[in-house]
């Protein structure tokens, strides 16, 4: 915080560290439940927000249990997990497009055939997770994770609306909801006098 951090992102499970499934994009856990609780408690004690990078529903449930502020990716969320997120006001940043681009070999290429099949299944499940979150009333926020393709971010809005989000809600997800999530809604995120124009 002293050097300017406002958010702590916990890389809870890592596909890169060790794959734990041949059928889904999941990875080995980096922290124990006790470590995560201490990490989140310390961050919140110091006024910082906590994001959790998760793939599996199991990791998402643990992130919810330890009190993170939002979940990123969440590829395989169940209805019950989405209901818990809505109840506890935990936001969801699904980053839909990055897995589709990966599946299609547009990023992280070449993609081995086995991975293409895994990613095709993952994209289907991820889309369903997004739709479950939408139905449960989870606060969904725009994000892309497409650092390899700068300037393509708007394509995420197309996916969000194609998968069931109202266009006005997609725009809010990319503006006001994003600003609120990061705690900067007083200066940006909506068209109001005195706020930043960009």
N, C-alpha and C positions, 0 to 999 in steps of 0.2 A: 504494500500500500504506500509506503514511504516513497518509492520510486515511480508511483503513478498507476499501479494496477488497481482496477475497479472490479475485475471479475477473475475468479479462479476457475479454470476448466480442468476437470478431473478426467483423465483418460482411463476410464474404468476397465474396459476390456479391449484387448489388442489383437486384431486379426494378424498384424505383422509379427507379434511375439510368438504366437502358436495358435494354429487353427484347432478348434475343438469339435468341428462337425464337417463332414464331407458334403452335407446337403444345404447348409446355411452359412451365411457370412457371420460367424461368431468367433470370438477369440478368448484367450486366457485372461483371467482377472488379474489386475495389478495390485489390488488392495484387499485387505480383510474388512469385514463389516466394522470392526472397532476402529481401524485406521480411518475409514471413511467418515464415521461419526465425529471423530476428533477433528479431522480436516474441515468438515462442514461447520462444526461448532466454532472452531477457531476463526474461520473466514467470516462467519456471521457476527461473531463477537467483535471483529474489527471492521464491520460495516461493508464487507465485500459480498458480492453475489457469487453463487456457485452454479456452473454448468456441468453437466455430466455427459460425456461421450459414451453412449451405450448402443449396442446392437440388439442383444437378446432381451426377452421379456423378463427373465430372471434378474439381469443387471438393472433393468429399469425399475423393477419392484424394490430392489435394494437402494437405488438412488432416491426413490420416493420415501422409503423408510428412514433414510438418514437426513432427509430434508433439503435436498438440492432445490434450487430455484427454477431450473429448467433442464430438459432432456434434449440432447441433440442426436439426430438420426433415428433411434428407436425403430428398428426395422421390423420387429416382430411383436408388436404390442397387442395384448389381448383386450377384450372389452372391459374386463374388470380393472386392468391396469389403467386404461383410459378414464374410467369412472373415478378411480382414486386420484389421478392427476387433476381432473376437474374439481373434485371435492377439496383437494389440498392446494388449489390454485398454482399448480406446477405447469409452467409453459412447455410447449413442444415446438422444436425447430427441426422439421423433418428432413430438409435437404434432399428433396426427391430426385432432382435431375442428375446429381452426381453419379448415382448408381446406374441410371439408364445410360449415361455417357460411358461409364466404365464397361457395362455389358456390351455396348456397341463398339468398343475399342477406340472410341474417340479420345479417351484419356487412359493413362496407365497401360498403353499397348506395348507389345502384343499381349492379348488376353488368351491364355490357353483354353482349349475347347471345354475342358472340365469346369474351368472358372466361368465361362460363358453360360453354361447350364445352371451353375449355382447362382450366378447373378440374375439370370432370367427368373428363377424361382424367388429370389430375394426381392426383385422389383415388384413382382405380384404381391408378395406378402407386405412389402413396405406400403404399397398403394392401399391395401386393405387396412393397414395400421393407421394411415392418414385418415381414411374414411371413418374408422371407428372413433378416432379422436374427435373428428368433426361432429359426429353424431352425439358423442358424450358431452360436448360443450367445452372441450379442452381449449385453452387459449393457444392458438397456433400462430407462430411467428415465422416470417420469411427468412430464409437462409439458403445458401447454395453449396458451399464447400468446393466450388469450382475454381480454385486458385490457379489452376493450370490454363484456364480459358477466361482471362479478364474480359469484361464487356458482355458476357453472355447471361448475366444474372437475371434479366427480365424473362428469360425462358422458364424460370421457376414459376412465375405467375401463371403462365400458360398451363403448366401441369396442375397447379393448385386448383385452377378453375375447371380444367378437364376432369379432375377427379372429384368434383362436387362442391367446391367452395364458391360462394357467390363472388362475382368480380369485385364488388365494393369491399367485401371482407378480405379478399386477397390484397387489395390496395392498402387496407388498414394494417394487414399483417406486415407489409413492407414499410410502413411509415409509423403510425401512432403506436401500434403494438410493439414494434421493434424498439422504438424510443422508450416506451414504458418499461420494457424488459430490462433495458440498460440503465434506467433511472435518469434519462436525459429528456424526458417528455416536457419539461418546463422550457427548454430552449429549442427543441426541434420535434418533428414528427407530425405536425398538423399545421394547417394554414391559418395562422393567427398573427395578429399584429404584435411585433416585438420578437417573434421567433426567427431563427435562422432560415433564410429563403431556400437553402438547398437541403 
